[in-house]
Amino acid sequence: MSNALLNDHSAVNLSFDTLEQDLLQAIEEQEVVSLDALIVLLPQYSWSQIFYAVDALARCGKVVLRRHRFDYTLFSKHFAA
């Protein structure tokens, strides 16, 4: 039965979709948020899950990700930066 769960990609996609929705909602509410603050806002996810999802969202243009030295800041697409 555990092999069936490992091979069930819909469970992985569902959790990523939920993470993506939670990230987008947090970013829309804050308009501008640092990556560190986002990790604190979403404690149910690991740092690596959030980082991976932020990277995917930024690459497809759903959020704007900017780096200033060692800090990363996310902007809502609707925020005039």
N, C-alpha and C positions, 0 to 999 in steps of 0.2 A: 504494500500500500504506500510506503514512503517513496518508492520509485515513481508511482503515479503522481504524487504531489510534486516531485522534482521535475517531472516532464510536463506538468500543467503550466504552460506559459500564460494562460489567462489570469492566474492568480498573481503572477509577477506583474503583468500589465495593469491589473486592477490596482495594485498597491502603488505602482508608479503613477498611474492616472490620479489617484487620490493625493499623492504627494505633490504632483504638479498643480492640482486644484488648490491645495492648501498653500503652496508657495505663491501662486498668482493672487489668491485672496489676501494674503498677508502683505504682499507688495502693493496691491491696489489700495489697501487700507492705509498703509504708511506712506505711499508714493515714493519715498526715498528711504532705503534701509541698508545698513551695512550687512555684509555676509555674517559677521559675528552676531549681530542683533537678530538676524533671521534664525540662526541656530538656537538662540535662546527662546525665540518666539515659538519654535516648533520642536519641543523637547522629545516628542514621540519618534522623531527620525534621527538617525545618526548623522554625524558631520559628513561622512562620505556620501550618504544618500542625498543630502541637500546639495552638496557640491556638484555631484553628477547631474542632478535635476536642473540646477541653476545653469550649468554649462549647456545642457540641451536646450533650455528655454532661451538662453541668450543667442545660441547659434541659429535658432529658427525665428528670431526676432520678436519673441513674445515679451521679453524684458530687455532692458538696456543694462549692461554690466560694464562698469568702469573701474579701472585700477588707478590708485594714487599711492605710489611707493609700495607698501606692503598691505594696504587696505583695499578691499573690494566693496564697491557700493552698487546696489541695484536700484534701478529707476523703473517706475511704471511707464509703459509706452505712452500713457496719457499725460505724463509729467513733462512740462516744457523745461528741459534742462539746458 
